Amino acid sequence: MCIDGDVLELDIEMDLEEVKALQAFVKDRLSYIEEISLLRSGTGLPATSALFSLLFCMKKVKPSLKIDFIDVLSLELESFGIMYWNTHE
């Protein structure tokens, strides 16, 4: 996790404890964050779905938040292919 100005950079391989720490970190800072980008290190595969749940909740609370893979409704995972989802507004 790295914050560069108003952009929060997250490693897609965050484990559950790191996601909990992220939740505590952004709780009072969400209004200052304008964009979240996912970085890939190692295998580039998510370690837990908790990261996605947190990101979707953050997007719901702050719709102006820019999260590329949520905005384009897909995420390419190297060994699994492309993951798609539907949105209901």
Backbone as a ProteinNet text record, in pm:
[ID]
protein_1_A
[PRIMARY]
MCIDGDVLELDIEMDLEEVKALQAFVKDRLSYIEEISLLRSGTGLPATSALFSLLFCMKKVKPSLKIDFIDVLSLELESFGIMYWNTHE
[TERTIARY]
84.8	0	89.4	58.9	136.3	40.2	50.5	-33	56.4	21	97.2	2.1	3.3	-90.3	-230.6	-318	-455	-480.5	-373.1	-383.4	-332.1	-415.7	-379	-343	-220.3	-174.2	-174.1	-242.5	-257.6	-203.8	-143.4	-97.1	-215.2	-240.1	-353.2	-337.9	-216.6	-190	-201.9	-271.4	-286.8	-359.1	-309.8	-378.6	-484.8	-556.8	-669.1	-627.3	-515.2	-467.8	-433	-374.3	-341.7	-468	-570.6	-697.6	-764	-755.7	-809.5	-736.4	-604.3	-526.6	-563.2	-587.5	-629.3	-764.3	-856.2	-987.9	-975.2	-893.4	-872.2	-805.4	-714.9	-643.1	-736.6	-822.1	-906.6	-1033.4	-1063.9	-1188.6	-1205.9	-1104.5	-1112.9	-1051.6	-995.5	-925.5	-992.9	-1106.3	-1169.1	-1201.8	-1235.9	-1270.5	-1150	-1028.2	-907.2	-855	-903	-855.4	-940.3	-875.3	-946.3	-938.3	-832.2	-812.1	-743.8	-779.9	-714.5	-666.4	-539.7	-485.9	-430.6	-445.8	-396.6	-262.4	-166.1	-33.2	-22.7	58.8	76.2	222	242.2	376.3	364.9	471.2	466.9	376.1	277.6	187.2	80.7	52.5	-50	-190.4	-204.2	-335.7	-379.4	-507.9	-555.4	-543.3	-503.6	-491	-624.2	-711.2	-841.5	-941.9	-1067	-1172	-1208.4	-1156.9	-1186.7	-1143.6	-1034.4	-989.7	-1094.8	-1150.5	-1253.1	-1378.2	-1417.2	-1534.3	-1514.5	-1397	-1368.2	-1369.1	-1309	-1305.2	-1444.9	-1529.4	-1666	-1744.3	-1723.1	-1789.6	-1742.2	-1612.4	-1558.8	-1618	-1633.2	-1690.7	-1837.7	-1907.7	-2048.7	-2064.1	-1974.4	-1978.4	-1937	-1836	-1786.4	-1784.9	-1897.2	-1906.8	-1805.8	-1756.7	-1659.7	-1520.1	-1498.1	-1369.1	-1335.1	-1216.2	-1174.5	-1100.4	-1160.5	-1098.9	-1113.3	-1006.1	-1012.3	-1086.1	-1050.7	-1110.6	-1258.9	-1304.1	-1447.4	-1518.2	-1456.6	-1517.9	-1533	-1440.2	-1449.5	-1517.7	-1555.4	-1631.3	-1558.1	-1425.1	-1348.7	-1209	-1148.6	-1012.1	-943	-828.3	-753.7	-663	-682.5	-598.1	-518.9	-388.7	-299.4	-339.3	-349.7	-374.4	-522	-611.6	-754.5	-828.1	-763.8	-830.5	-890.8	-1000.9	-1064	-1185.2	-1193.5	-1305.7	-1399.8	-1527.2	-1628.1	-1730.6	-1803.4	-1914.6	-2019.1	-2138.3	-2250.8	-2272.9	-2328.1	-2362.7	-2511	-2566.6	-2708.6	-2717.3	-2768.7	-2775.9	-2917.3
-116.8	0	123.1	214.1	337.2	447.3	563	675.4	781.7	821.5	921	1035.9	1138.5	1249.5	1202.7	1203.6	1157.5	1021.2	949.8	817.2	713.2	615.4	505.4	385	335.8	220.6	98.6	-6.7	-128.7	-248.2	-340.3	-465.6	-561.5	-620.9	-711.7	-836.4	-866	-986.2	-962.3	-856.5	-828.4	-944.2	-983.4	-1087.6	-1023.8	-1104.9	-1056.8	-954.8	-976.8	-882.4	-747.3	-749.7	-624.6	-551	-625.6	-563.3	-499.4	-565.6	-507.1	-377.9	-377.1	-255.8	-146.4	-183.4	-87.8	-26.4	-109.1	-59.4	43.5	14.9	109.9	237.8	223.8	338.3	431.6	376.2	460.2	508.2	453.4	488.3	639.1	709.3	853.9	932.7	863.6	932.8	918.5	852.9	826.9	955.1	1058.9	1184.3	1246.7	1210.6	1266.3	1182.8	1060.6	970	989.9	1012.8	1034.5	913.7	832.7	720	606.1	484	364.5	282.2	245.4	161.2	32.1	-75.5	-205.6	-234.6	-270.4	-308.7	-459.8	-515.1	-660.3	-695.6	-774.2	-825.3	-976.5	-1044.6	-1190.8	-1253.5	-1330.9	-1402.1	-1311	-1198.5	-1107.8	-1157.3	-1253.1	-1309.1	-1262.4	-1233.7	-1190.1	-1301.8	-1265.7	-1363.1	-1384.2	-1283.6	-1292.2	-1204.5	-1243.1	-1162.1	-1041.9	-1035.6	-924.9	-790.5	-790	-665.9	-614.6	-704.1	-662.9	-612.7	-680.7	-638	-497.6	-472.1	-339.9	-233.9	-263.8	-166.5	-136.9	-238.4	-215.2	-131.5	-155.3	-74.8	70	88.8	224.9	298	227.7	287.1	322.7	241.3	268.2	390.6	404.6	519.6	646.8	636	752.5	719.4	740.6	703.6	774.4	890	962.2	901.4	807.9	741.9	665.2	689.1	622.8	494	381.5	250.2	183.4	178.8	136.9	6.2	-99.2	-228.3	-233.4	-151.6	-144.5	-63.5	44.1	130.2	61.3	-28.2	-99	-235.5	-272.8	-395.1	-524.2	-520.7	-643.8	-629.1	-742.6	-745.7	-867.1	-845.5	-956.9	-1017.6	-1145.6	-1222.1	-1319.8	-1315.4	-1387	-1532.8	-1612.4	-1755.3	-1792	-1699.2	-1729	-1664.5	-1575.8	-1505.9	-1375.5	-1334.4	-1207.5	-1234	-1162.4	-1171.7	-1054.1	-1083.8	-981.8	-980.3	-871.8	-865	-768.6	-781.5	-694.6	-594.1	-480.4	-381.3	-355.2	-322	-287.6	-150.6	-56.1	81	119
0	0	0	-89.2	-102	-142.6	-80.3	-120.5	-181.9	-303	-377.6	-409.2	-326.5	-342.3	-310.8	-409.4	-388.3	-453	-493	-553.4	-454.1	-426.1	-337	-423.7	-409.4	-486.5	-396.1	-441	-361.9	-437.6	-364.4	-423.1	-428.1	-542.4	-558.4	-470.4	-426.4	-347.1	-195.8	-153.8	-11	58.1	176.6	252.1	342.1	416.1	495.4	600.5	666.1	768.1	706.1	587.6	518.3	474.5	433.9	395.3	517.7	632.8	756.3	791.2	774.7	801.1	701.1	576.4	474.3	510.8	556.3	595.8	707.2	805.5	915.4	864.7	769.1	713.6	636.6	551.9	466.5	536.1	650.6	720.3	734.2	779	798.4	683.2	584.3	475.5	339.5	332.3	203.3	127.5	197.5	129.4	58.8	99.1	37.9	-78.7	-91.7	-196.3	-321.1	-434	-560.7	-653.2	-638.3	-729.4	-656	-693.2	-639.9	-758.4	-755.6	-862.4	-801.6	-875.6	-831.4	-895.9	-814.8	-861.2	-855.3	-941.6	-945.1	-919.1	-816.8	-789.4	-775.7	-793.9	-781.5	-885.8	-839.7	-930.6	-990.6	-927.8	-977.7	-952.2	-860.1	-826.9	-688.9	-672	-540.2	-437.8	-315.6	-208.7	-137.9	-142.7	-76.6	-149.9	-143.1	-205.7	-120	2.6	93	33.5	-42.2	-105.1	-202.2	-284.4	-380	-307.5	-201.9	-125	-69.2	-14.8	40.8	-69	-182.8	-292.5	-346.3	-359.5	-404.9	-304.3	-174.8	-71.6	-76	-95.8	-105	-224.6	-336.4	-456.8	-434.8	-359	-330.1	-240.6	-142.6	-52	-124.2	-211.1	-284.7	-434.4	-503.5	-645.6	-736.1	-696.5	-779.4	-772.2	-682.9	-667	-794.8	-848.8	-972.3	-937.5	-976.8	-961.2	-1097.4	-1174	-1313.9	-1336	-1264.9	-1294.9	-1260.7	-1167.8	-1138.4	-1245.7	-1288.9	-1390.1	-1525.2	-1560.9	-1689.3	-1676.4	-1555.9	-1526.6	-1559.5	-1557.3	-1578.4	-1520.4	-1493.9	-1441.8	-1500.2	-1561.8	-1619.7	-1514.1	-1490	-1398.6	-1482.7	-1472	-1561.6	-1584.4	-1480.6	-1500.1	-1504.7	-1471.2	-1472	-1588.3	-1660.7	-1769.7	-1720.6	-1781.9	-1747.1	-1659.1	-1549.1	-1456.3	-1486.5	-1509.3	-1537.8	-1425.6	-1410.2	-1315.8	-1368.2	-1312.6	-1347.9	-1237.5	-1273.7	-1173.2	-1177.4	-1064.9	-1055.3	-992.5	-1067.2	-1016.4	-985.1
[MASK]
+++++++++++++++++++++++++++++++++++++++++++++++++++++++++++++++++++++++++++++++++++++++++

